[in-house]
Amino acid sequence: MSGYKDLGVYQKSYKAVLAVYKMSNGFPKEEIYTLTNQIRKAAASIPLNIAEGYAKRSSQQEFKRFLEMALGSSNEVSVLLDLAKDLGYIEEDQYIKASEVYDEISRMISGMIKSIKSQI
C-alpha cells in the first residue's frame, strides 16, 4: 500500500462501500434508479474524494475541500440509511451496524479537517 490507501479513513470507507453495495442488492427492483443508485453513489463518493484530495494534498486547502465533500457524502449515506430502514428495505441490525460505521467515518473525516484547519 502507498499513499491514500494507507489512510485508515480510506480503508474503512472503501470497506463500507462494499457493504452498501451488498446491502442494496436486496432493495426492491423499482428502487434501482432511485434509492439504490443514490446510496451507492454517495457511499462511493467518500473514498473517491479522499483519494482525489490526497493527490492534491500539496495544497492543504484543496485537500480540506475534498474531505469536506467526503463528509457531506457520509452524511448523505446516513440519511439514505434512515430512509432504507424506515421503508423496510433493511433490518434494524443492518441499519445499526451501517450507521455506526458511517458515524465513525464522519468522525474520522472531521478530525482530519480539524487537523488541516489548524495547519493553515
Steps between C-alpha positions, in 0.01 A plus 500: 500500500604854445355846522128538557460122543694531827237731649277321749201708392552396139522132596187519718299694241601261221385198704180688579429551127527128443254440785257759357510333159423160653227641724333693219482188282197412712315825429187470283557508123297820467766676712788419260506852350412679820599391850732217392690722258510796739634311802764327288616826343515678836690214664749475212550876504667484842813296414509661155517850649758390755718354224462802273561745782806308613646542151462877543629514855786734404223755550359436845203722415419282198535177701267646764244583229496138381471375858203731550335346193571152641341607830192625315472166321532314829213706640301426184552125549376534858175660382456236230552225759224658709276496195583138412422392857177696521384357166572149629778428250758415767473334839564689823829317564629587151397860556673524838823346372513717187408815693778440751753455219394822327498690831858388555599594145349846552692544827824394332450743211403780740819438696709524185326824400561645847866401481542665160322816619751532784786484246373764257 
